[in-house]
Amino acid sequence: MKRFKIALMVLFYSFIVTNQSTLGAELNLTETDDTIRITLRGKPVLQYIKKSQPVPDGLPQYFSRSGYIHPVYTPTGQELTGDYPADHAHQHALFFAWVKSKFDGKSVDFWNQAKDLGKVEFREVLNLGREEQSVSFSVKHAFMVKDGDRWIDALHEVWTVTVHQTPADHFLFDVVSVQQCASDKPLSLAEYHYGGMAIRGNVQWLKEKGDHSINEGDLRLLTSEGKDRWEGNHTRPNWVAFFGQIDGRDVSAAVFCSPINFRAPQHVRIHPNKPYFCFAPMVEGAFKITPGKEYASRYRYLVTSKAVDVQMIEKHWDEYAKTEK
């Protein structure tokens, strides 16, 4: 009887592990206790963080976070994103966080973790999916507010991440965020200069404050309006591309803001020396996420292992914009 029980346990465990993988001809989605990982033709595309990763030595534990994507890879294997950067440890690769906000009369900041006023965490996997030309997963997050010695949910968020089948020269994936109030209380967002869906680049691209020089391999940014990282800040482009070299290899990525997003095309916050930018609709003015209504944000990411190609980006933007209307 004991051997029979052990055998059943082994079979059950194998069944669960087998069903945590969604396989396509070339796309492979694998879930573990800690992550969801997607590969294409055997090469990693991205990894979603379910369980908080160890905080680097010397950093306080309040920088711990789950519910974001890291790394985002290039087709040649470079890590495009950075996590727990020493200069801004609260910036976690590809992440979503609000900054200057209020909930139930209290000031809240989900972005700047050192304030210990708000935090975001992974809650559960809702779905693993496969279509003919894509794989996807949906996960639930909680935006939490500190209330005395306890944390309470202010927002619930569902991310749906879809990775598309593509030729070998690029990766293409979508992130859709849908947020709803977790109670009958709204979340109020004040007018502010940053916050929202963000991406933090590789640490190799960090420059000293005030350094506007452009050397070979340095990070450069370009908007759909032809503006660079200094001219493009707080403009409203359809897309932002960033490009340079990582480990001596050319890389580029473009992020498209859906034309059906709130206040699209959304303002962008492009940092003058740190390798990050975000889509920040609160730049235009205050707004609220109210009970009973969904706040949806949709973005597409085009990643290559070559120098920026505006013609290629515009082609993908046109295709994306048509499908989003």
C-alpha positions as CSV (number, residue, x, y, z in Angstrom):
1,M,0.0,0.0,0.0
2,K,2.8,2.4,0.9
3,R,4.5,1.7,-2.5
4,F,1.2,2.3,-4.3
5,K,0.8,5.7,-2.6
6,I,4.3,6.7,-3.5
7,A,3.7,5.7,-7.1
8,L,0.5,7.7,-7.3
9,M,2.4,10.8,-5.9
10,V,5.1,10.4,-8.6
11,L,2.4,10.1,-11.3
12,F,0.5,13.1,-10.0
13,Y,3.6,15.3,-9.8
14,S,4.6,14.3,-13.4
15,F,1.1,15.2,-14.6
16,I,1.2,18.6,-13.0
17,V,4.7,19.4,-14.5
18,T,3.7,18.1,-17.9
19,N,0.7,20.3,-18.0
20,Q,2.7,23.3,-16.9
21,S,4.2,23.4,-20.4
22,T,2.4,24.7,-23.5
23,L,4.3,23.5,-26.5
24,G,4.2,24.7,-30.1
25,A,6.2,23.7,-33.1
26,E,8.9,26.3,-32.1
27,L,7.4,28.2,-29.2
28,N,7.8,26.7,-25.8
29,L,6.1,28.1,-22.6
30,T,7.3,26.5,-19.3
31,E,6.0,27.3,-15.8
32,T,7.8,26.6,-12.6
33,D,7.1,27.6,-9.0
34,D,9.2,30.7,-9.5
35,T,8.9,31.8,-13.2
36,I,7.2,31.5,-16.5
37,R,9.7,31.2,-19.3
38,I,9.1,31.4,-23.1
39,T,11.6,30.3,-25.7
40,L,11.5,30.4,-29.5
41,R,13.5,27.9,-31.6
42,G,15.3,27.0,-28.4
43,K,16.3,30.6,-27.6
44,P,15.0,32.5,-24.6
45,V,12.5,35.3,-25.3
46,L,11.5,36.5,-21.9
47,Q,11.0,35.3,-18.3
48,Y,8.2,36.4,-16.0
49,I,8.9,36.6,-12.2
50,K,6.3,34.8,-10.1
51,K,8.4,34.6,-6.9
52,S,10.5,37.5,-5.7
53,Q,14.2,37.0,-6.6
54,P,16.9,37.4,-3.9
55,V,17.6,41.0,-3.2
56,P,21.3,41.8,-4.0
57,D,23.7,42.1,-1.1
58,G,23.6,45.5,0.5
59,L,20.1,46.4,-0.5
60,P,17.2,46.5,2.0
61,Q,14.5,43.8,1.7
62,Y,11.8,46.3,0.8
63,F,13.1,46.3,-2.7
64,S,11.9,42.8,-3.2
65,R,9.2,42.5,-5.9
66,S,7.4,39.9,-8.0
67,G,5.0,40.3,-10.9
68,Y,7.3,41.7,-13.7
69,I,9.3,40.5,-16.7
70,H,13.1,39.9,-16.5
71,P,15.1,39.2,-18.5
72,V,13.8,40.3,-21.9
73,Y,16.3,38.7,-24.3
74,T,17.5,39.7,-27.8
75,P,17.6,37.0,-30.5
76,T,21.3,36.6,-30.0
77,G,20.9,36.1,-26.2
78,Q,21.8,39.5,-24.7
79,E,19.7,40.6,-21.7
80,L,18.0,43.7,-22.8
81,T,16.6,44.5,-19.3
82,G,18.1,45.2,-15.9
83,D,16.8,44.4,-12.5
84,Y,17.7,45.8,-9.0
85,P,20.0,48.4,-10.5
86,A,22.3,50.0,-7.8
87,D,21.3,53.5,-8.8
88,H,17.5,52.9,-8.7
89,A,16.9,49.4,-7.2
90,H,13.1,49.9,-7.4
91,Q,13.2,49.7,-11.2
92,H,12.5,46.1,-12.1
93,A,13.1,45.5,-15.8
94,L,9.6,45.5,-17.5
95,F,7.2,46.5,-14.8
96,F,4.0,48.6,-14.1
97,A,3.7,50.9,-11.1
98,W,1.9,54.1,-10.2
99,V,3.7,56.9,-8.3
100,K,1.9,59.9,-6.8
101,S,-1.5,58.5,-5.9
102,K,-4.1,58.4,-3.1
103,F,-6.2,55.6,-1.7
104,D,-8.8,56.0,1.0
105,G,-7.4,59.4,1.9
106,K,-3.8,58.1,2.2
107,S,-0.8,59.0,0.0
108,V,0.4,55.9,-1.9
109,D,3.5,55.2,-4.1
110,F,3.8,51.8,-5.7
111,W,6.9,52.8,-7.6
112,N,9.4,54.1,-5.0
113,Q,9.6,51.1,-2.7
114,A,11.8,52.7,-0.1
115,K,8.8,54.9,1.0
116,D,7.1,51.7,2.2
117,L,3.7,53.1,1.2
118,G,2.7,50.7,-1.5
119,K,3.8,47.5,-3.3
120,V,2.9,45.2,-6.1
121,E,3.0,41.4,-5.9
122,F,2.1,38.4,-8.0
123,R,-0.9,36.5,-6.8
124,E,-1.7,33.6,-9.2
125,V,-1.5,32.2,-12.7
126,L,-4.9,32.5,-14.4
127,N,-4.2,30.8,-17.7
128,L,-1.6,29.3,-20.0
129,G,-2.7,29.5,-23.7
130,R,-1.6,28.6,-27.2
131,E,-2.8,29.7,-30.6
132,E,-1.5,28.6,-34.0
133,Q,1.1,31.4,-34.1
134,S,1.6,32.4,-30.4
135,V,1.7,31.3,-26.8
136,S,0.4,33.4,-23.9
137,F,-0.1,33.5,-20.1
138,S,-2.4,35.5,-17.9
139,V,-1.4,36.3,-14.3
140,K,-3.0,38.3,-11.4
141,H,-1.2,41.0,-9.4
142,A,-2.2,43.0,-6.4
143,F,-1.4,46.7,-5.8
144,M,-1.2,46.9,-2.1
145,V,-1.4,49.8,0.4
146,K,0.0,49.9,3.9
147,D,-2.7,50.3,6.6
148,G,-1.0,50.4,9.9
149,D,0.8,47.1,10.4
150,R,-1.1,45.4,7.6
151,W,-1.3,45.5,3.8
152,I,-4.6,45.8,2.0
153,D,-5.4,45.4,-1.7
154,A,-6.2,48.7,-3.6
155,L,-6.1,47.3,-7.2
156,H,-6.2,44.0,-8.8
157,E,-4.4,43.7,-12.1
158,V,-4.3,41.0,-14.8
159,W,-1.4,40.8,-17.2
160,T,-1.8,38.9,-20.4
161,V,1.5,38.4,-22.1
162,T,1.5,37.0,-25.7
163,V,4.7,36.0,-27.6
164,H,4.3,35.7,-31.3
165,Q,5.9,33.3,-33.8
166,T,8.5,35.4,-35.7
167,P,11.4,35.0,-38.1
168,A,14.8,34.6,-36.6
169,D,15.7,38.3,-36.8
170,H,13.3,39.6,-34.2
171,F,11.1,38.8,-31.2
172,L,7.6,40.2,-30.9
173,F,5.4,40.2,-27.8
174,D,2.4,42.0,-26.3
175,V,1.7,43.0,-22.7
176,V,-1.9,43.9,-21.8
177,S,-2.6,45.2,-18.3
178,V,-6.2,45.4,-17.0
179,Q,-6.6,47.0,-13.6
180,Q,-9.7,47.1,-11.4
181,C,-10.4,48.5,-7.9
182,A,-10.2,45.8,-5.3
183,S,-13.0,47.5,-3.2
184,D,-15.5,50.3,-3.4
185,K,-12.7,52.9,-3.1
186,P,-11.1,54.5,-6.1
187,L,-7.4,55.0,-6.7
188,S,-6.6,58.7,-7.6
189,L,-3.6,59.5,-9.7
190,A,-2.2,63.0,-9.4
191,E,-0.6,64.9,-12.3
192,Y,3.0,63.9,-12.2
193,H,6.1,63.5,-14.5
194,Y,6.4,59.7,-14.5
195,G,4.7,56.5,-13.6
196,G,2.9,53.6,-15.5
197,M,4.3,50.9,-17.8
198,A,8.1,51.1,-17.7
199,I,11.2,49.3,-19.0
200,R,14.6,49.5,-17.4
201,G,17.6,48.7,-19.7
202,N,20.8,46.8,-19.1
203,V,23.2,48.3,-16.5
204,Q,25.9,48.7,-19.2
205,W,23.9,51.6,-20.6
206,L,23.9,53.8,-17.4
207,K,25.6,57.2,-17.9
208,E,26.7,59.8,-15.4
209,K,24.3,62.6,-14.6
210,G,24.6,65.4,-17.1
211,D,26.6,63.3,-19.6
212,H,25.1,64.0,-23.0
213,S,28.0,62.4,-25.0
214,I,27.2,59.6,-27.4
215,N,30.0,57.0,-27.7
216,E,30.0,53.8,-29.7
217,G,27.6,51.3,-28.1
218,D,25.9,53.9,-25.8
219,L,22.2,53.7,-25.3
220,R,20.3,56.0,-27.7
221,L,16.6,56.6,-27.8
222,L,14.4,57.6,-30.8
223,T,10.7,58.4,-30.9
224,S,8.2,58.1,-33.7
225,E,8.5,61.8,-34.1
226,G,12.3,61.7,-34.6
227,K,13.2,63.0,-31.2
228,D,16.1,61.8,-29.0
229,R,16.2,61.1,-25.3
230,W,16.6,64.7,-24.4
231,E,14.1,66.2,-26.8
232,G,11.6,63.4,-26.6
233,N,10.8,63.6,-22.8
234,H,7.2,64.3,-22.1
235,T,6.2,64.2,-25.8
236,R,3.4,61.9,-27.1
237,P,4.9,59.5,-29.7
238,N,3.3,56.3,-31.0
239,W,6.5,54.4,-30.2
240,V,9.9,54.8,-28.5
241,A,12.9,52.8,-29.7
242,F,16.1,52.3,-27.7
243,F,19.3,50.9,-29.1
244,G,23.0,50.5,-28.6
245,Q,25.3,47.6,-27.8
246,I,25.3,45.0,-25.0
247,D,28.3,42.8,-24.6
248,G,29.6,44.3,-27.8
249,R,26.6,43.3,-29.8
250,D,24.1,45.6,-31.6
251,V,20.6,45.5,-30.1
252,S,17.4,47.5,-30.4
253,A,13.9,47.4,-29.1
254,A,10.8,49.5,-29.9
255,V,7.7,49.8,-27.6
256,F,4.4,50.6,-29.2
257,C,1.6,52.3,-27.3
258,S,-1.8,51.1,-28.5
259,P,-3.9,53.8,-30.1
260,I,-6.9,52.6,-28.0
261,N,-5.0,53.3,-24.7
262,F,-6.3,55.9,-22.3
263,R,-5.0,59.3,-23.5
264,A,-3.2,57.7,-26.5
265,P,-0.7,58.6,-27.7
266,Q,0.4,58.7,-24.1
267,H,3.2,61.0,-22.8
268,V,6.5,59.4,-22.2
269,R,9.0,59.9,-19.5
270,I,12.5,59.4,-21.0
271,H,15.3,59.7,-18.4
272,P,18.3,61.8,-19.5
273,N,21.0,59.5,-18.3
274,K,19.4,56.3,-16.8
275,P,18.5,53.5,-19.2
276,Y,14.7,53.6,-18.7
277,F,11.5,55.2,-20.0
278,C,7.8,54.8,-19.3
279,F,4.4,55.6,-20.7
280,A,3.0,58.2,-18.3
281,P,-0.6,59.3,-18.9
282,M,-0.7,61.3,-15.7
283,V,1.7,63.9,-17.3
284,E,-1.4,65.3,-19.0
285,G,-3.3,65.6,-15.7
286,A,-4.9,63.8,-12.8
287,F,-7.3,60.9,-13.3
288,K,-9.0,58.1,-11.3
289,I,-9.4,54.4,-11.5
290,T,-12.9,53.9,-10.2
291,P,-14.9,50.9,-8.9
292,G,-16.7,48.9,-11.5
293,K,-14.6,50.2,-14.4
294,E,-11.6,48.6,-16.0
295,Y,-8.4,50.5,-16.7
296,A,-6.7,48.8,-19.6
297,S,-3.2,49.4,-21.0
298,R,-1.9,47.7,-24.1
299,Y,1.7,47.7,-25.4
300,R,3.7,45.8,-28.0
301,Y,7.5,45.1,-27.9
302,L,9.7,44.5,-30.9
303,V,13.2,43.3,-30.1
304,T,16.1,42.8,-32.5
305,S,19.8,42.0,-32.5
306,K,20.8,44.8,-34.9
307,A,20.9,48.5,-35.1
308,V,17.7,50.4,-35.0
309,D,15.7,50.1,-38.3
310,V,13.0,52.8,-38.5
311,Q,11.5,51.3,-41.6
312,M,11.0,48.0,-39.9
313,I,9.6,49.7,-36.8
314,E,7.1,51.7,-38.8
315,K,6.0,48.6,-40.7
316,H,5.3,46.8,-37.4
317,W,3.6,49.9,-36.0
318,D,1.2,50.1,-38.9
319,E,0.3,46.4,-38.5
320,Y,-0.2,46.8,-34.8
321,A,-2.3,50.0,-35.1
322,K,-4.6,48.3,-37.6
323,T,-5.3,45.4,-35.3
324,E,-5.9,47.6,-32.2
325,K,-8.6,49.7,-33.7
